[in-house]
Amino acid sequence: MTTVLLSLTGGLRSEQQQAERMARELMVMKIETAHLRKRLRLRVGGDTTAAELEAEAEAFALQTALAEA
């Protein structure tokens, strides 16, 4: 009985950790999206290319990862 309870508790804990990790990843994606939308609004003049936005997204993701480390 004790083993079953420990197994269930461990399983619930790992599920909770996975849910928290997914929530953090989703939040990072939302932040990146907001950042890109802001940059796009600043460049409405039409000089933004997909490659430039992708480069900025990669730089922002790297900056975010470094801040979390």
Biopython code that builds the backbone (N, CA, C, O; Angstrom):
import numpy as np
from Bio.PDB.StructureBuilder import StructureBuilder

atoms = [
    (1, "MET", "N", (0.826, -1.194, 0.000)),
    (1, "MET", "CA", (0.000, 0.000, 0.000)),
    (1, "MET", "C", (0.868, 1.254, 0.000)),
    (1, "MET", "O", (0.618, 2.190, -0.760)),
    (2, "THR", "N", (1.889, 1.270, 0.855)),
    (2, "THR", "CA", (2.779, 2.429, 0.930)),
    (2, "THR", "C", (3.499, 2.642, -0.390)),
    (2, "THR", "O", (3.656, 3.777, -0.839)),
    (3, "THR", "N", (3.938, 1.551, -1.017)),
    (3, "THR", "CA", (4.637, 1.654, -2.297)),
    (3, "THR", "C", (3.723, 2.245, -3.362)),
    (3, "THR", "O", (4.156, 3.071, -4.166)),
    (4, "VAL", "N", (2.477, 1.831, -3.370)),
    (4, "VAL", "CA", (1.512, 2.350, -4.338)),
    (4, "VAL", "C", (1.298, 3.839, -4.122)),
    (4, "VAL", "O", (1.255, 4.606, -5.084)),
    (5, "LEU", "N", (1.164, 4.255, -2.871)),
    (5, "LEU", "CA", (0.970, 5.677, -2.579)),
    (5, "LEU", "C", (2.185, 6.493, -2.988)),
    (5, "LEU", "O", (2.038, 7.572, -3.562)),
    (6, "LEU", "N", (3.380, 5.994, -2.703)),
    (6, "LEU", "CA", (4.598, 6.708, -3.104)),
    (6, "LEU", "C", (4.700, 6.799, -4.616)),
    (6, "LEU", "O", (5.116, 7.822, -5.159)),
    (7, "SER", "N", (4.319, 5.729, -5.292)),
    (7, "SER", "CA", (4.352, 5.724, -6.752)),
    (7, "SER", "C", (3.372, 6.748, -7.314)),
    (7, "SER", "O", (3.707, 7.488, -8.239)),
    (8, "LEU", "N", (2.175, 6.792, -6.764)),
    (8, "LEU", "CA", (1.178, 7.761, -7.224)),
    (8, "LEU", "C", (1.621, 9.185, -6.928)),
    (8, "LEU", "O", (1.447, 10.075, -7.760)),
    (9, "THR", "N", (2.193, 9.408, -5.749)),
    (9, "THR", "CA", (2.659, 10.740, -5.375)),
    (9, "THR", "C", (3.776, 11.188, -6.300)),
    (9, "THR", "O", (3.788, 12.332, -6.753)),
    (10, "GLY", "N", (4.715, 10.293, -6.584)),
    (10, "GLY", "CA", (5.812, 10.617, -7.501)),
    (10, "GLY", "C", (5.306, 10.918, -8.894)),
    (10, "GLY", "O", (5.804, 11.823, -9.564)),
    (11, "GLY", "N", (4.306, 10.152, -9.332)),
    (11, "GLY", "CA", (3.725, 10.381, -10.652)),
    (11, "GLY", "C", (3.024, 11.720, -10.732)),
    (11, "GLY", "O", (3.142, 12.435, -11.727)),
    (12, "LEU", "N", (2.293, 12.059, -9.677)),
    (12, "LEU", "CA", (1.605, 13.353, -9.648)),
    (12, "LEU", "C", (2.607, 14.495, -9.620)),
    (12, "LEU", "O", (2.405, 15.526, -10.262)),
    (13, "ARG", "N", (3.694, 14.304, -8.867)),
    (13, "ARG", "CA", (4.713, 15.344, -8.769)),
    (13, "ARG", "C", (5.369, 15.576, -10.132)),
    (13, "ARG", "O", (5.587, 16.718, -10.536)),
    (14, "SER", "N", (5.683, 14.477, -10.842)),
    (14, "SER", "CA", (6.318, 14.646, -12.149)),
    (14, "SER", "C", (5.343, 15.269, -13.149)),
    (14, "SER", "O", (5.750, 16.053, -14.007)),
    (15, "GLU", "N", (4.066, 14.925, -13.043)),
    (15, "GLU", "CA", (3.072, 15.547, -13.920)),
    (15, "GLU", "C", (2.958, 17.034, -13.624)),
    (15, "GLU", "O", (2.823, 17.844, -14.540)),
    (16, "GLN", "N", (3.012, 17.393, -12.349)),
    (16, "GLN", "CA", (2.939, 18.804, -11.970)),
    (16, "GLN", "C", (4.168, 19.545, -12.484)),
    (16, "GLN", "O", (4.053, 20.663, -12.987)),
    (17, "GLN", "N", (5.341, 18.931, -12.361)),
    (17, "GLN", "CA", (6.565, 19.559, -12.852)),
    (17, "GLN", "C", (6.499, 19.747, -14.360)),
    (17, "GLN", "O", (6.913, 20.784, -14.879)),
    (18, "GLN", "N", (5.979, 18.746, -15.065)),
    (18, "GLN", "CA", (5.845, 18.853, -16.516)),
    (18, "GLN", "C", (4.862, 19.968, -16.876)),
    (18, "GLN", "O", (5.106, 20.732, -17.810)),
    (19, "ALA", "N", (3.765, 20.063, -16.149)),
    (19, "ALA", "CA", (2.785, 21.120, -16.410)),
    (19, "ALA", "C", (3.393, 22.496, -16.157)),
    (19, "ALA", "O", (3.149, 23.435, -16.915)),
    (20, "GLU", "N", (4.186, 22.617, -15.090)),
    (20, "GLU", "CA", (4.841, 23.896, -14.795)),
    (20, "GLU", "C", (5.857, 24.250, -15.876)),
    (20, "GLU", "O", (5.964, 25.409, -16.276)),
    (21, "ARG", "N", (6.604, 23.251, -16.351)),
    (21, "ARG", "CA", (7.584, 23.481, -17.413)),
    (21, "ARG", "C", (6.889, 23.943, -18.696)),
    (21, "ARG", "O", (7.349, 24.866, -19.368)),
    (22, "MET", "N", (5.772, 23.285, -19.024)),
    (22, "MET", "CA", (5.025, 23.672, -20.221)),
    (22, "MET", "C", (4.458, 25.076, -20.070)),
    (22, "MET", "O", (4.432, 25.841, -21.035)),
    (23, "ALA", "N", (4.004, 25.423, -18.874)),
    (23, "ALA", "CA", (3.467, 26.766, -18.634)),
    (23, "ALA", "C", (4.561, 27.815, -18.816)),
    (23, "ALA", "O", (4.313, 28.877, -19.386)),
    (24, "ARG", "N", (5.784, 27.518, -18.327)),
    (24, "ARG", "CA", (6.900, 28.453, -18.511)),
    (24, "ARG", "C", (7.243, 28.614, -19.989)),
    (24, "ARG", "O", (7.472, 29.728, -20.461)),
    (25, "GLU", "N", (7.276, 27.486, -20.725)),
    (25, "GLU", "CA", (7.573, 27.547, -22.154)),
    (25, "GLU", "C", (6.516, 28.358, -22.897)),
    (25, "GLU", "O", (6.842, 29.136, -23.793)),
    (26, "LEU", "N", (5.262, 28.177, -22.528)),
    (26, "LEU", "CA", (4.178, 28.939, -23.152)),
    (26, "LEU", "C", (4.330, 30.424, -22.863)),
    (26, "LEU", "O", (4.118, 31.256, -23.745)),
    (27, "MET", "N", (4.697, 30.760, -21.629)),
    (27, "MET", "CA", (4.890, 32.163, -21.262)),
    (27, "MET", "C", (6.033, 32.771, -22.068)),
    (27, "MET", "O", (5.928, 33.908, -22.529)),
    (28, "VAL", "N", (7.117, 32.030, -22.241)),
    (28, "VAL", "CA", (8.246, 32.525, -23.036)),
    (28, "VAL", "C", (7.800, 32.763, -24.474)),
    (28, "VAL", "O", (8.160, 33.773, -25.079)),
    (29, "MET", "N", (7.017, 31.835, -25.023)),
    (29, "MET", "CA", (6.529, 32.008, -26.392)),
    (29, "MET", "C", (5.641, 33.243, -26.502)),
    (29, "MET", "O", (5.721, 33.978, -27.486)),
    (30, "LYS", "N", (4.799, 33.473, -25.502)),
    (30, "LYS", "CA", (3.935, 34.656, -25.520)),
    (30, "LYS", "C", (4.764, 35.932, -25.444)),
    (30, "LYS", "O", (4.456, 36.916, -26.116)),
    (31, "ILE", "N", (5.814, 35.917, -24.626)),
    (31, "ILE", "CA", (6.692, 37.087, -24.514)),
    (31, "ILE", "C", (7.396, 37.339, -25.838)),
    (31, "ILE", "O", (7.482, 38.479, -26.294)),
    (32, "GLU", "N", (7.901, 36.272, -26.457)),
    (32, "GLU", "CA", (8.574, 36.418, -27.749)),
    (32, "GLU", "C", (7.613, 36.958, -28.802)),
    (32, "GLU", "O", (7.983, 37.819, -29.600)),
    (33, "THR", "N", (6.380, 36.453, -28.805)),
    (33, "THR", "CA", (5.385, 36.920, -29.771)),
    (33, "THR", "C", (5.081, 38.396, -29.562)),
    (33, "THR", "O", (4.991, 39.160, -30.524)),
    (34, "ALA", "N", (4.925, 38.794, -28.315)),
    (34, "ALA", "CA", (4.664, 40.207, -28.020)),
    (34, "ALA", "C", (5.835, 41.073, -28.467)),
    (34, "ALA", "O", (5.640, 42.161, -29.010)),
    (35, "HIS", "N", (7.043, 40.589, -28.238)),
    (35, "HIS", "CA", (8.238, 41.328, -28.652)),
    (35, "HIS", "C", (8.258, 41.502, -30.175)),
    (35, "HIS", "O", (8.523, 42.594, -30.677)),
    (36, "LEU", "N", (7.979, 40.425, -30.897)),
    (36, "LEU", "CA", (7.987, 40.504, -32.359)),
    (36, "LEU", "C", (6.875, 41.416, -32.877)),
    (36, "LEU", "O", (7.079, 42.156, -33.839)),
    (37, "ARG", "N", (5.717, 41.366, -32.253)),
    (37, "ARG", "CA", (4.626, 42.258, -32.667)),
    (37, "ARG", "C", (5.012, 43.714, -32.451)),
    (37, "ARG", "O", (4.726, 44.571, -33.286)),
    (38, "LYS", "N", (5.662, 43.987, -31.330)),
    (38, "LYS", "CA", (6.110, 45.351, -31.044)),
    (38, "LYS", "C", (7.114, 45.807, -32.095)),
    (38, "LYS", "O", (7.021, 46.919, -32.616)),
    (39, "ARG", "N", (8.077, 44.938, -32.401)),
    (39, "ARG", "CA", (9.090, 45.288, -33.406)),
    (39, "ARG", "C", (8.432, 45.510, -34.771)),
    (39, "ARG", "O", (8.813, 46.420, -35.508)),
    (40, "LEU", "N", (7.462, 44.690, -35.097)),
    (40, "LEU", "CA", (6.777, 44.825, -36.381)),
    (40, "LEU", "C", (6.013, 46.141, -36.446)),
    (40, "LEU", "O", (6.025, 46.818, -37.474)),
    (41, "ARG", "N", (5.342, 46.508, -35.344)),
    (41, "ARG", "CA", (4.621, 47.781, -35.314)),
    (41, "ARG", "C", (5.572, 48.954, -35.489)),
    (41, "ARG", "O", (5.229, 49.943, -36.137)),
    (42, "LEU", "N", (6.771, 48.848, -34.914)),
    (42, "LEU", "CA", (7.755, 49.924, -35.048)),
    (42, "LEU", "C", (8.256, 50.064, -36.484)),
    (42, "LEU", "O", (8.715, 51.129, -36.893)),
    (43, "ARG", "N", (8.159, 48.980, -37.234)),
    (43, "ARG", "CA", (8.686, 48.982, -38.603)),
    (43, "ARG", "C", (7.586, 48.926, -39.650)),
    (43, "ARG", "O", (7.797, 48.389, -40.738)),
    (44, "VAL", "N", (6.457, 49.452, -39.351)),
    (44, "VAL", "CA", (5.320, 49.361, -40.265)),
    (44, "VAL", "C", (5.640, 49.953, -41.631)),
    (44, "VAL", "O", (4.907, 49.713, -42.591)),
    (45, "GLY", "N", (6.694, 50.703, -41.736)),
    (45, "GLY", "CA", (7.077, 51.293, -43.009)),
    (45, "GLY", "C", (7.358, 50.276, -44.097)),
    (45, "GLY", "O", (7.546, 50.658, -45.252)),
    (46, "GLY", "N", (7.393, 49.001, -43.771)),
    (46, "GLY", "CA", (7.559, 47.977, -44.787)),
    (46, "GLY", "C", (8.986, 47.518, -44.978)),
    (46, "GLY", "O", (9.265, 46.767, -45.912)),
    (47, "ASP", "N", (9.903, 47.946, -44.123)),
    (47, "ASP", "CA", (11.294, 47.562, -44.313)),
    (47, "ASP", "C", (11.671, 46.292, -43.558)),
    (47, "ASP", "O", (12.839, 45.903, -43.553)),
    (48, "THR", "N", (10.706, 45.647, -42.925)),
    (48, "THR", "CA", (10.976, 44.425, -42.175)),
    (48, "THR", "C", (10.827, 43.215, -43.083)),
    (48, "THR", "O", (9.816, 43.056, -43.766)),
    (49, "THR", "N", (11.835, 42.375, -43.082)),
    (49, "THR", "CA", (11.745, 41.131, -43.845)),
    (49, "THR", "C", (11.554, 39.979, -42.871)),
    (49, "THR", "O", (11.807, 40.112, -41.674)),
    (50, "ALA", "N", (11.110, 38.867, -43.391)),
    (50, "ALA", "CA", (10.928, 37.680, -42.548)),
    (50, "ALA", "C", (12.255, 37.256, -41.933)),
    (50, "ALA", "O", (12.296, 36.823, -40.782)),
    (51, "ALA", "N", (13.340, 37.379, -42.693)),
    (51, "ALA", "CA", (14.660, 36.999, -42.180)),
    (51, "ALA", "C", (15.068, 37.883, -41.010)),
    (51, "ALA", "O", (15.646, 37.398, -40.037)),
    (52, "GLU", "N", (14.772, 39.178, -41.097)),
    (52, "GLU", "CA", (15.101, 40.093, -39.999)),
    (52, "GLU", "C", (14.302, 39.745, -38.744)),
    (52, "GLU", "O", (14.844, 39.730, -37.639)),
    (53, "LEU", "N", (13.017, 39.467, -38.923)),
    (53, "LEU", "CA", (12.188, 39.107, -37.776)),
    (53, "LEU", "C", (12.653, 37.793, -37.157)),
    (53, "LEU", "O", (12.659, 37.646, -35.935)),
    (54, "GLU", "N", (13.041, 36.839, -38.000)),
    (54, "GLU", "CA", (13.533, 35.563, -37.487)),
    (54, "GLU", "C", (14.834, 35.750, -36.720)),
    (54, "GLU", "O", (15.030, 35.141, -35.668)),
    (55, "ALA", "N", (15.727, 36.592, -37.242)),
    (55, "ALA", "CA", (16.990, 36.864, -36.550)),
    (55, "ALA", "C", (16.734, 37.523, -35.200)),
    (55, "ALA", "O", (17.386, 37.192, -34.209)),
    (56, "GLU", "N", (15.792, 38.451, -35.160)),
    (56, "GLU", "CA", (15.459, 39.102, -33.894)),
    (56, "GLU", "C", (14.831, 38.107, -32.921)),
    (56, "GLU", "O", (15.097, 38.160, -31.720)),
    (57, "ALA", "N", (14.005, 37.206, -33.431)),
    (57, "ALA", "CA", (13.379, 36.197, -32.568)),
    (57, "ALA", "C", (14.439, 35.287, -31.968)),
    (57, "ALA", "O", (14.382, 34.957, -30.783)),
    (58, "GLU", "N", (15.411, 34.881, -32.787)),
    (58, "GLU", "CA", (16.489, 34.026, -32.290)),
    (58, "GLU", "C", (17.322, 34.758, -31.247)),
    (58, "GLU", "O", (17.689, 34.178, -30.226)),
    (59, "ALA", "N", (17.620, 36.021, -31.497)),
    (59, "ALA", "CA", (18.403, 36.807, -30.542)),
    (59, "ALA", "C", (17.640, 36.969, -29.231)),
    (59, "ALA", "O", (18.224, 36.873, -28.151)),
    (60, "PHE", "N", (16.348, 37.211, -29.328)),
    (60, "PHE", "CA", (15.533, 37.377, -28.126)),
    (60, "PHE", "C", (15.445, 36.067, -27.349)),
    (60, "PHE", "O", (15.518, 36.066, -26.120)),
    (61, "ALA", "N", (15.289, 34.949, -28.064)),
    (61, "ALA", "CA", (15.226, 33.643, -27.403)),
    (61, "ALA", "C", (16.538, 33.341, -26.692)),
    (61, "ALA", "O", (16.536, 32.816, -25.578)),
    (62, "LEU", "N", (17.656, 33.670, -27.331)),
    (62, "LEU", "CA", (18.963, 33.460, -26.712)),
    (62, "LEU", "C", (19.111, 34.331, -25.472)),
    (62, "LEU", "O", (19.601, 33.880, -24.437)),
    (63, "GLN", "N", (18.685, 35.570, -25.589)),
    (63, "GLN", "CA", (18.757, 36.498, -24.460)),
    (63, "GLN", "C", (17.902, 35.986, -23.291)),
    (63, "GLN", "O", (18.316, 36.066, -22.134)),
    (64, "THR", "N", (16.739, 35.475, -23.595)),
    (64, "THR", "CA", (15.851, 34.927, -22.571)),
    (64, "THR", "C", (16.475, 33.699, -21.913)),
    (64, "THR", "O", (16.430, 33.552, -20.691)),
    (65, "ALA", "N", (17.057, 32.822, -22.727)),
    (65, "ALA", "CA", (17.688, 31.615, -22.190)),
    (65, "ALA", "C", (18.864, 31.967, -21.284)),
    (65, "ALA", "O", (19.061, 31.345, -20.240)),
    (66, "LEU", "N", (19.637, 32.961, -21.686)),
    (66, "LEU", "CA", (20.774, 33.378, -20.860)),
    (66, "LEU", "C", (20.306, 33.977, -19.537)),
    (66, "LEU", "O", (20.938, 33.776, -18.499)),
    (67, "ALA", "N", (19.209, 34.704, -19.579)),
    (67, "ALA", "CA", (18.677, 35.306, -18.356)),
    (67, "ALA", "C", (18.180, 34.237, -17.386)),
    (67, "ALA", "O", (18.274, 34.404, -16.170)),
    (68, "GLU", "N", (17.650, 33.138, -17.925)),
    (68, "GLU", "CA", (17.139, 32.057, -17.085)),
    (68, "GLU", "C", (18.254, 31.199, -16.510)),
    (68, "GLU", "O", (18.071, 30.549, -15.481)),
    (69, "ALA", "N", (19.413, 31.191, -17.169)),
    (69, "ALA", "CA", (20.519, 30.313, -16.731)),
    (69, "ALA", "C", (21.169, 30.798, -15.468)),
    (69, "ALA", "O", (22.108, 30.172, -14.978)),
]
sb = StructureBuilder()
sb.init_structure("model")
sb.init_model(0)
sb.init_chain("A")
sb.init_seg("    ")
for serial, (resi, resn, name, xyz) in enumerate(atoms, 1):
    if name == "N":
        sb.init_residue(resn, " ", resi, " ")
    sb.init_atom(name, np.array(xyz, "f"), 0.0, 1.0, " ", f" {name:<3s}", serial, name[0])
structure = sb.get_structure()
